[in-house]
Structure formats: C-alpha cells, structure tokens
Amino acid sequence: MVDVPSPPDLSPSAIAIYLRALADSEFRWEAAASATGLSHEEIAACRDELLASCLLSPVPDKEGRLVPVNPERAAANLAEPLEEAIRTYRNAVETTREQLLRLMPAYSSRTVSGTVDGGLEIVSDPTEVQWLVNQAAEKCTKEMLTVQPGGYRDPVALQGALPKELEAVNRGVRFRVLYQHTTRTQLSMRSYVSAIVEAGAQVRTADQLAERMFIFDREVAFIPKRSRSDQAPGAVVVREPVLISFLCALFDQFWVSAVPFIPEGPGYQNVSDDLRRAILGLLGQGLKDEVVARRLGMSVRTCRRHIATLMHELGVESRFEAGVRAAQLGLIEQATQE
C-alpha cells in the first residue's frame, strides 16, 4: 500500500504568519509574534504547519532561514505522492480487471440452473443484475429500449436514474421508454419525463404492459427471471441475436399502439377512453378487482372507483355484467379494431 499523506489543515494563525512572511519575503520570529501575539512555542507550531504544507521552504546554505513558497507549487509538491498513489491503484485495478476478465468467455457460456447454452445467462442476485444493467447502459452507443410496467414510481429511484439517462441521450443514444397510463398522474414522474423528453428521449404509455425489459444497442437484453409471479427477483441476460430481434419486435408492437407521454398534458384525460376500455375488457374476462388493478398498474382503491363509475354509466350491478354489457355495446370491440 502507498503511504498517502493527510491533507494540510492550516490554522488562522498559521495563515497570518504566512501572509506576514510574504510581506517580509521570509519567515521572521519577531514579525510573526508582532502579527499574531503568539508565544514562541505557538509560533513554532504554526511554522511546522507551514513547513508540512510546503508553504515555507528552507534556503540552501543558509541555516534557519525560511522563505514563503508559491501556493500552486506547494499544492503540486503535496499532490505528487497522491498522484503516484492514484497511478499505483489504477494500475492495480487494470491488472486485476485484465486477469479476471480472461474468465468472462467461460462465465458467459456456462450452463446455469439447467438452462442450455444459447446466448442466455441467468443472474439471481438483484445487485449483480443492477450492475450489469448499469454497465450495459454506460457502454450503449446507439439505442436503449425500456419497458417499465406498473404504476407509481419511486421518486428517489427516478432522480437516481436521471443523470445516467440524460448522459446517454446527450451522447447520441436513441432512448425510448414505455410506461403504463397510470404513471401520468404522478407529479415526480411528470417532472422526470419532462427532463428526459427535453433532452431528446421518447416516452409513451399503454394501458397494459407485459414485463419489465431493457434492450441495449439490439445486442443485449434483460428480462425478468421468473415463470411465476411469486418467484425471487433476478434476470435473464439475452445475447442471442434471434431472441434479441424478437424482443425488439415485441417492443415495437407495444410502441406503435402506445400514446405519447406529454408532461405538460392533462394527465389521464387523453388516455381515459383507453383505460375505460381496458378495464371493461378485463372485467369481461371475469377477473377480480385486485387482478385488474395489477394489470393496469393502479391501486385497488383507484381501480374500484373506476369500476363503480363504469357500472353506474352502463346501468349494471355486477362487474362481469359490466364487461358483457360493454361487449354488447361494441366498446371492447372498438379497442380491438383500433
């Protein structure tokens, strides 16, 4: 390990003595005492501070004489060991990375949890998944496609992701992201969307979305690692070109039928009909309120309020009857035709 010196901590008295030394072109005991009123021992301590900070330097062949040093030169003298330490650590990091990354081909092609080798990698640790996604985003040069199902978004997470996404858009990456209609009423979400849209990203919303998905440069994709909703979090990393092409086509299908998210727009207003048809369609399938709410990314309470309004408008008394009545009136068929 490299011995890294601590940064200097100059006291006001030491600074005053340095300023007086500048005026006198050298450090003088009497002048220092006159400027600060300190005792000999206290002045000696201040002198030692200035020597440690490289702001005073002894004059060769003149024992005991100290002269003030340019602060920029002093900073360079102090920084030299730090810069050497940085170089040492950077070399160590690069050496470690080079040695370990030699094993990446074996890691990427391994068989995991019974899956067959085919450009797929199953990662169970959520922390590792996030790291891999971040790495892919940083290396992305052309296009990022994202599907984010669900309603309410964590404002802290949005603010944490914003700088990286803005940096990607600003370096020329085409960024398209899909959310559900229910995100339109969240103020922090509207602020976030406003920022990335202003930078050049495109955001749309749909009534229903399948699963979370990230695709970078049409070369690597991340999809959830689960066949059941109660499975532990994780991801399948996809690099197989045919599967990537399929996922991109799936994204484009959702994208075409989605509605542009205009942050300054009226929230639900321009997607209210879309939401109403989606609720009626799900009710017509006999789904419970909790399932309908989850599909649409809204709270059960909000979902039930929408359902009650629709039932009143249709003049029915049951949820299933509302779906059937909507089909008879052609409301659900309209959504299919469009």
C-alpha positions, 0 to 999 in steps of 0.5 A, spaced: 500 500 500 502 507 498 503 511 504 498 517 502 499 523 506 493 527 510 491 533 507 494 540 510 489 543 515 492 550 516 490 554 522 488 562 522 494 563 525 498 559 521 495 563 515 497 570 518 504 568 519 504 566 512 501 572 509 506 576 514 512 572 511 510 574 504 510 581 506 517 580 509 519 575 503 521 570 509 519 567 515 521 572 521 520 570 529 519 577 531 514 579 525 510 573 526 509 574 534 508 582 532 502 579 527 499 574 531 501 575 539 503 568 539 508 565 544 514 562 541 512 555 542 505 557 538 509 560 533 513 554 532 507 550 531 504 554 526 511 554 522 511 546 522 504 547 519 507 551 514 513 547 513 508 540 512 504 544 507 510 546 503 508 553 504 515 555 507 521 552 504 528 552 507 534 556 503 540 552 501 546 554 505 543 558 509 541 555 516 534 557 519 532 561 514 525 560 511 522 563 505 514 563 503 513 558 497 508 559 491 501 556 493 500 552 486 507 549 487 506 547 494 499 544 492 503 540 486 509 538 491 503 535 496 499 532 490 505 528 487 505 522 492 497 522 491 498 522 484 503 516 484 498 513 489 492 514 484 497 511 478 499 505 483 491 503 484 489 504 477 494 500 475 492 495 480 485 495 478 487 494 470 491 488 472 486 485 476 480 487 471 485 484 465 486 477 469 479 476 471 476 478 465 480 472 461 474 468 465 468 472 462 468 467 455 467 461 460 462 465 465 458 467 459 457 460 456 456 456 462 450 452 463 446 455 469 440 452 473 439 447 467 438 452 462 442 450 455 447 454 452 444 459 447 446 466 448 442 466 455 445 467 462 441 467 468 443 472 474 439 471 481 442 476 485 438 483 484 445 487 485 449 483 480 443 484 475 443 492 477 450 492 475 450 489 469 444 493 467 448 499 469 454 497 465 450 495 459 447 502 459 454 506 460 457 502 454 450 503 449 452 507 443 446 507 439 439 505 442 436 503 449 429 500 449 425 500 456 419 497 458 417 499 465 410 496 467 406 498 473 404 504 476 407 509 481 414 510 481 419 511 486 421 518 486 428 517 489 429 511 484 427 516 478 432 522 480 437 516 481 436 514 474 436 521 471 443 523 470 445 516 467 439 517 462 440 524 460 448 522 459 446 517 454 441 521 450 446 527 450 451 522 447 447 520 441 443 514 444 436 513 441 432 512 448 425 510 448 421 508 454 414 505 455 410 506 461 403 504 463 397 510 463 397 510 470 404 513 471 401 520 468 398 522 474 404 522 478 407 529 479 415 526 480 414 522 474 411 528 470 417 532 472 422 526 470 419 525 463 419 532 462 427 532 463 428 526 459 423 528 453 427 535 453 433 532 452 431 528 446 428 521 449 421 518 447 416 516 452 409 513 451 404 509 455 399 503 454 394 501 458 397 494 459 404 492 459 407 485 459 414 485 463 419 489 465 425 489 459 431 493 457 434 492 450 441 495 449 444 497 442 439 490 439 445 486 442 443 485 449 437 484 453 434 483 460 428 480 462 425 478 468 427 471 471 421 468 473 415 463 470 411 465 476 409 471 479 411 469 486 418 467 484 425 471 487 427 477 483 433 476 478 434 476 470 435 473 464 441 476 460 439 475 452 445 475 447 442 471 442 441 475 436 434 471 434 431 472 441 434 479 441 430 481 434 424 478 437 424 482 443 425 488 439 419 486 435 415 485 441 417 492 443 415 495 437 408 492 437 407 495 444 410 502 441 406 503 435 399 502 439 402 506 445 400 514 446 405 519 447 407 521 454 406 529 454 408 532 461 405 538 460 398 534 458 392 533 462 394 527 465 389 521 464 384 525 460 387 523 453 388 516 455 381 515 459 377 512 453 383 507 453 383 505 460 375 505 460 376 500 455 381 496 458 378 495 464 371 493 461 375 488 457 378 485 463 372 485 467 369 481 461 374 476 462 371 475 469 377 477 473 377 480 480 378 487 482 385 486 485 387 482 478 385 488 474 388 493 478 395 489 477 394 489 470 393 496 469 398 498 474 393 502 479 391 501 486 385 497 488 382 503 491 383 507 484 381 501 480 374 500 484 372 507 483 373 506 476 369 500 476 363 503 480 363 509 475 363 504 469 357 500 472 353 506 474 354 509 466 352 502 463 346 501 468 349 494 471 350 491 478 355 486 477 362 487 474 362 481 469 355 484 467 359 490 466 364 487 461 358 483 457 354 489 457 360 493 454 361 487 449 354 488 447 355 495 446 361 494 441 366 498 446 371 492 447 370 491 440 372 498 438 379 497 442 380 491 438 379 494 431 383 500 433 
